[in-house]
């Protein structure tokens, strides 16, 4: 039982460290990703506007 507790503790520490590293890696990328999505949405709307005008 003690061995299982030790393995669980080791894995828990490794998971917590990996989750923290992943969160730190994504923190800087999130604003750029949101900005990219907004730019893509605006460009798509501008590109579709002339096509949708043909149906009026």
C-alpha positions as a Markdown table, in Angstrom:
| # | Residue | x | y | z |
|---|---|---|---|---|
| 1 | Unk | 0.0 | 0.0 | 0.0 |
| 2 | Unk | 2.9 | 2.3 | 0.8 |
| 3 | Unk | 4.4 | 1.8 | -2.6 |
| 4 | Unk | 1.1 | 2.7 | -4.3 |
| 5 | Unk | 0.9 | 5.9 | -2.3 |
| 6 | Unk | 4.5 | 6.8 | -3.3 |
| 7 | Unk | 3.8 | 6.2 | -7.0 |
| 8 | Unk | 0.6 | 8.2 | -6.7 |
| 9 | Unk | 2.4 | 11.1 | -5.1 |
| 10 | Unk | 5.2 | 11.0 | -7.7 |
| 11 | Unk | 2.7 | 11.0 | -10.6 |
| 12 | Unk | 0.6 | 13.7 | -8.9 |
| 13 | Unk | 3.7 | 16.0 | -8.6 |
| 14 | Unk | 4.6 | 15.3 | -12.3 |
| 15 | Unk | 1.1 | 16.1 | -13.4 |
| 16 | Unk | 0.9 | 19.3 | -11.4 |
| 17 | Unk | 4.3 | 20.4 | -12.9 |
| 18 | Unk | 3.2 | 19.6 | -16.5 |
| 19 | Unk | -0.1 | 21.4 | -16.1 |
| 20 | Unk | 1.6 | 24.5 | -14.7 |
| 21 | Unk | 4.1 | 24.4 | -17.6 |
| 22 | Unk | 1.3 | 24.1 | -20.1 |
| 23 | Unk | -0.7 | 27.0 | -18.6 |
| 24 | Unk | 2.4 | 29.2 | -18.7 |
| 25 | Unk | 3.0 | 28.3 | -22.3 |
| 26 | Unk | -0.5 | 29.1 | -23.4 |
| 27 | Unk | -0.8 | 32.4 | -21.4 |
| 28 | Unk | 1.1 | 34.4 | -24.0 |
| 29 | Unk | -0.5 | 32.7 | -27.0 |
| 30 | Unk | -4.1 | 33.3 | -26.0 |
| 31 | Unk | -4.4 | 37.0 | -26.8 |
| 32 | Unk | -2.7 | 36.4 | -30.2 |
| 33 | Unk | -5.0 | 33.6 | -31.0 |
| 34 | Unk | -8.1 | 35.7 | -30.2 |
| 35 | Unk | -6.7 | 38.6 | -32.3 |
| 36 | Unk | -6.1 | 36.2 | -35.1 |
| 37 | Unk | -9.7 | 34.8 | -34.9 |
| 38 | Unk | -11.1 | 38.4 | -34.9 |
| 39 | Unk | -9.0 | 39.3 | -38.0 |
| 40 | Unk | -10.1 | 36.2 | -39.8 |
| 41 | Unk | -13.8 | 36.9 | -39.0 |
| 42 | Unk | -13.5 | 40.5 | -40.2 |
| 43 | Unk | -11.8 | 39.4 | -43.4 |
| 44 | Unk | -14.4 | 36.7 | -44.0 |
| 45 | Unk | -17.2 | 39.2 | -43.5 |
| 46 | Unk | -15.5 | 41.7 | -45.9 |
| 47 | Unk | -15.0 | 38.9 | -48.5 |
| 48 | Unk | -18.6 | 37.6 | -48.2 |
| 49 | Unk | -20.2 | 41.0 | -48.3 |
| 50 | Unk | -20.0 | 41.5 | -52.1 |
| 51 | Unk | -21.2 | 38.0 | -52.7 |
| 52 | Unk | -24.2 | 38.4 | -50.4 |
| 53 | Unk | -25.0 | 41.7 | -52.1 |
| 54 | Unk | -25.6 | 39.8 | -55.4 |
| 55 | Unk | -28.7 | 38.3 | -53.8 |
| 56 | Unk | -30.3 | 41.5 | -53.0 |
